[in-house]
Amino acid sequence: MTAPEFWQRLDELVHASTVVIDRPAGSRHPRYGEFTYPLDYGYLAATRAADGDGIDVWRGSLATEDEVHVTAIVVNVDLVKRDTELKLLLNCTPDEACRILATH
């Protein structure tokens, strides 16, 4: 698979899914109250990630109802839990992508 095909498939997955934002920008984490979400955070409904939940997404300021694109991905590697987690960044500016990366 080529790099353009990879990004196209991610976009197709997002377009075929419903984006659910359950933690809007500025909200607090339900278990770690000291953490505030810098951007909208949620998941793709009817998808499944390695943890069994929906695929996680961060939604940036460039998002509109009609034009949603994957602009980057974050892959977390947890050596203690010995697992990985994928986060899709949707319509994020370069600055927003850097803020998300710093969050992880």
MARKE-626088 format. One record per residue (C-alpha): residue in three letters; chain; x, y, z. Coordinates in nm, 3 decimals. Last residue first. Example, Ala and Ser with C-alpha at 12.3 -4.5 7.8 and 13.67 -1.06 7.14 Angstrom:
<rs>
r aa = ser; ch = A; px = 1.367; py = -0.106; pz = 0.714
r aa = ala; ch = A; px = 1.230; py = -0.450; pz = 0.780
</rs>
This chain:
<rs>
r aa = his; ch = A; px = 0.046; py = 1.215; pz = 2.496
r aa = thr; ch = A; px = -0.051; py = 1.573; pz = 2.566
r aa = ala; ch = A; px = 0.261; py = 1.697; pz = 2.381
r aa = leu; ch = A; px = 0.137; py = 1.513; pz = 2.071
r aa = ile; ch = A; px = -0.201; py = 1.680; pz = 2.107
r aa = arg; ch = A; px = -0.045; py = 2.025; pz = 2.133
r aa = cys; ch = A; px = 0.179; py = 1.951; pz = 1.830
r aa = ala; ch = A; px = -0.125; py = 1.842; pz = 1.627
r aa = glu; ch = A; px = -0.304; py = 2.163; pz = 1.729
r aa = asp; ch = A; px = -0.011; py = 2.372; pz = 1.607
r aa = pro; ch = A; px = 0.002; py = 2.182; pz = 1.275
r aa = thr; ch = A; px = -0.371; py = 2.250; pz = 1.230
r aa = cys; ch = A; px = -0.606; py = 1.962; pz = 1.301
r aa = asn; ch = A; px = -0.881; py = 1.846; pz = 1.065
r aa = leu; ch = A; px = -0.923; py = 1.509; pz = 1.235
r aa = leu; ch = A; px = -0.641; py = 1.359; pz = 1.440
r aa = leu; ch = A; px = -0.680; py = 0.983; pz = 1.467
r aa = lys; ch = A; px = -0.558; py = 0.821; pz = 1.789
r aa = leu; ch = A; px = -0.403; py = 0.472; pz = 1.794
r aa = glu; ch = A; px = -0.320; py = 0.281; pz = 2.113
r aa = thr; ch = A; px = -0.041; py = 0.041; pz = 2.191
r aa = asp; ch = A; px = 0.009; py = -0.227; pz = 2.452
r aa = arg; ch = A; px = 0.263; py = -0.361; pz = 2.700
r aa = lys; ch = A; px = 0.074; py = -0.221; pz = 3.000
r aa = val; ch = A; px = 0.402; py = -0.088; pz = 3.147
r aa = leu; ch = A; px = 0.562; py = -0.024; pz = 2.806
r aa = asp; ch = A; px = 0.270; py = 0.188; pz = 2.688
r aa = val; ch = A; px = 0.319; py = 0.279; pz = 2.322
r aa = asn; ch = A; px = 0.091; py = 0.557; pz = 2.203
r aa = val; ch = A; px = 0.037; py = 0.600; pz = 1.829
r aa = val; ch = A; px = -0.072; py = 0.945; pz = 1.721
r aa = ile; ch = A; px = -0.220; py = 0.999; pz = 1.376
r aa = ala; ch = A; px = -0.226; py = 1.299; pz = 1.146
r aa = thr; ch = A; px = -0.449; py = 1.508; pz = 0.919
r aa = val; ch = A; px = -0.738; py = 1.263; pz = 0.893
r aa = his; ch = A; px = -0.999; py = 1.447; pz = 0.693
r aa = val; ch = A; px = -1.349; py = 1.578; pz = 0.761
r aa = glu; ch = A; px = -1.505; py = 1.817; pz = 0.510
r aa = asp; ch = A; px = -1.883; py = 1.830; pz = 0.514
r aa = glu; ch = A; px = -1.967; py = 1.894; pz = 0.880
r aa = thr; ch = A; px = -1.665; py = 2.116; pz = 0.930
r aa = ala; ch = A; px = -1.337; py = 2.054; pz = 1.112
r aa = leu; ch = A; px = -1.051; py = 2.304; pz = 1.078
r aa = ser; ch = A; px = -1.048; py = 2.370; pz = 1.454
r aa = gly; ch = A; px = -0.928; py = 2.023; pz = 1.543
r aa = arg; ch = A; px = -1.102; py = 1.701; pz = 1.637
r aa = trp; ch = A; px = -0.909; py = 1.436; pz = 1.834
r aa = val; ch = A; px = -1.022; py = 1.083; pz = 1.764
r aa = asp; ch = A; px = -1.018; py = 0.747; pz = 1.941
r aa = ile; ch = A; px = -1.123; py = 0.428; pz = 1.760
r aa = gly; ch = A; px = -1.422; py = 0.283; pz = 1.941
r aa = asp; ch = A; px = -1.372; py = 0.065; pz = 2.248
r aa = gly; ch = A; px = -1.228; py = -0.287; pz = 2.260
r aa = asp; ch = A; px = -0.886; py = -0.175; pz = 2.386
r aa = ala; ch = A; px = -0.729; py = -0.265; pz = 2.049
r aa = ala; ch = A; px = -0.970; py = -0.031; pz = 1.869
r aa = arg; ch = A; px = -1.319; py = -0.110; pz = 1.751
r aa = thr; ch = A; px = -1.550; py = 0.084; pz = 1.523
r aa = ala; ch = A; px = -1.927; py = 0.132; pz = 1.542
r aa = ala; ch = A; px = -1.896; py = 0.494; pz = 1.656
r aa = leu; ch = A; px = -1.568; py = 0.672; pz = 1.586
r aa = tyr; ch = A; px = -1.432; py = 0.820; pz = 1.905
r aa = gly; ch = A; px = -1.409; py = 1.129; pz = 2.121
r aa = tyr; ch = A; px = -1.195; py = 1.429; pz = 2.198
r aa = asp; ch = A; px = -1.256; py = 1.798; pz = 2.123
r aa = leu; ch = A; px = -0.941; py = 2.000; pz = 2.186
r aa = pro; ch = A; px = -0.724; py = 2.097; pz = 2.487
r aa = tyr; ch = A; px = -0.891; py = 1.838; pz = 2.713
r aa = thr; ch = A; px = -0.834; py = 1.932; pz = 3.076
r aa = phe; ch = A; px = -0.641; py = 1.698; pz = 3.306
r aa = glu; ch = A; px = -0.646; py = 1.774; pz = 3.680
r aa = gly; ch = A; px = -0.968; py = 1.578; pz = 3.714
r aa = tyr; ch = A; px = -0.803; py = 1.247; pz = 3.624
r aa = arg; ch = A; px = -1.089; py = 0.994; pz = 3.624
r aa = pro; ch = A; px = -1.357; py = 1.174; pz = 3.419
r aa = his; ch = A; px = -1.105; py = 1.393; pz = 3.230
r aa = arg; ch = A; px = -1.209; py = 1.758; pz = 3.252
r aa = ser; ch = A; px = -1.379; py = 1.954; pz = 2.976
r aa = gly; ch = A; px = -1.211; py = 2.247; pz = 2.799
r aa = ala; ch = A; px = -1.244; py = 2.101; pz = 2.449
r aa = pro; ch = A; px = -1.541; py = 1.863; pz = 2.438
r aa = arg; ch = A; px = -1.520; py = 1.514; pz = 2.585
r aa = asp; ch = A; px = -1.790; py = 1.287; pz = 2.438
r aa = ile; ch = A; px = -1.734; py = 1.387; pz = 2.076
r aa = val; ch = A; px = -1.888; py = 1.109; pz = 1.865
r aa = val; ch = A; px = -1.775; py = 1.095; pz = 1.502
r aa = thr; ch = A; px = -2.014; py = 0.876; pz = 1.305
r aa = ser; ch = A; px = -1.846; py = 0.637; pz = 1.066
r aa = ala; ch = A; px = -1.824; py = 0.578; pz = 0.689
r aa = his; ch = A; px = -1.650; py = 0.914; pz = 0.638
r aa = val; ch = A; px = -1.396; py = 0.828; pz = 0.910
r aa = leu; ch = A; px = -1.315; py = 0.489; pz = 0.758
r aa = glu; ch = A; px = -1.288; py = 0.643; pz = 0.410
r aa = asp; ch = A; px = -1.048; py = 0.909; pz = 0.544
r aa = leu; ch = A; px = -0.830; py = 0.636; pz = 0.696
r aa = arg; ch = A; px = -0.837; py = 0.448; pz = 0.367
r aa = gln; ch = A; px = -0.731; py = 0.761; pz = 0.178
r aa = trp; ch = A; px = -0.441; py = 0.816; pz = 0.419
r aa = phe; ch = A; px = -0.310; py = 0.464; pz = 0.355
r aa = glu; ch = A; px = -0.367; py = 0.492; pz = -0.020
r aa = pro; ch = A; px = -0.160; py = 0.814; pz = -0.030
r aa = ala; ch = A; px = 0.123; py = 0.637; pz = 0.159
r aa = thr; ch = A; px = 0.128; py = 0.346; pz = -0.084
r aa = met; ch = A; px = 0.000; py = 0.000; pz = 0.000
</rs>
